[in-house]
C-alpha cells in the first residue's frame, strides 16, 4: 500500500512541458525513467516513484493514458507504507526541490506529514 505527496501548480493553471520535468528529475535529481512521465529511485532500500500528471482545473486527472500527456501541472510522489525517518527526509527534500524548481505548491490534503 502506498500513500503519496501531491505537488501542483497554483490552481492547476500553469503547466510545464513533459521534457522539462523529465530533464529536472533525471539529470538534476538523479531519478531513473521507467516510462513516459514515470520515474523512480531507491532510498534506504525502498523504492520512491514519481508520476507527472496532466490535471484539470479541479485537480482531477485529465488523461486516459500518460503517453498522451505533453504537459503536466501535477506531480505525485509515492511513499511506501513502511516508511522510516531516512525515507521521509529524502521525500521531503525531493518535494521541496520540485516546489522550488517550478514554483508549485505541496497539496494540503496530500502533503508532507
N, C-alpha and C positions, 0 to 999 in steps of 0.2 A: 504494500500500500504506500502511496506517495502523497505528500502534500506539496504545495507549490507556493512560490513567491511570484506575484504578478507585478510587472513594471510596464507602464504605458505612457503615451504622450498625453498632454493636457487635454481632457475631454475626448480623447481618442481622435483628435482632429489632425494633428501633424503625423505624417508618415515618412519613413526613411526607405531608401532603396534596399532591397534584399542584399545586394552586393556590398553595401556599406556595413550592414550588420555582420555579414559573412567575414569581411576583412577585419573588423574590430574583434570579433570573437576568436577567429583562427590565428591571426597574426599578432594582435595586441594582447589577447588574453590567453592564448595557448590552447584553445579548445580544438578538438578534432571534429570534423564534419562527418555525420553519418548519412545524411541525405539533405535535400533542399530544405533550408531553414531549421535543421535539427543538428544539434551539437552536443558533445559530451566531453567530460574529463573525469579523472579519478582523483579523489582527495581522501586520504586516510583509508584507502582500500574500498571506498564507496563511490558509486557512480553518480555524478551530478550531470543532469541533462538540461539543455535549454532548447526551447522551441520559439521561433519567431512567428508571429501570427498577424494576420490582417483582420482587424475587428471593426465592427460598425460603430456608430456614434454611442450606442448603449454598452459597448464593450463585449458584445456577443461576436462569436466567430463569424466571419463573413466570407467563408470559402467552403468549397466541397472537398478540395484537396490542396495541400501545401504547394504542390507543383505549379498551381495556377498563380500563386502569390508573387508579385514582383516588388511589392512594398509592404512594410509592416509598421504597426503602431502599438504592438503589444508583444512582450516577451514573458514567457513563463519559465521559471527555474524550478525543476522538480527536485524535491527534497526527500531523500529516503526516510522511512519511518523510524529506522534505528539510528537516528542522527546522534552525534555527540558534540562536545564543545569545539573540537577542531573543525568538524564539518560545518557547524553553524557559523563559526568565524569566517571560514572560507566563503560560504554562501553570502554572508553579509558583505564581504569585500567585493565579490562579483556583482552583487546587486547595486552597491554604491558606485562601482566603476561604470556600470551601464547607465545609471541615473546621471552621473556627471558627464559622460560622453555625449549623451543625446538630450540632456536637459529634460528628462522624463520624471515620472513620479512612481513611487512604490505604492501600490494599492493598499488602502487602509484595511480592507477585509482580508486580503491575501498577501500580507506583507511579512516583514521580519518579526519574529516573536521577541 
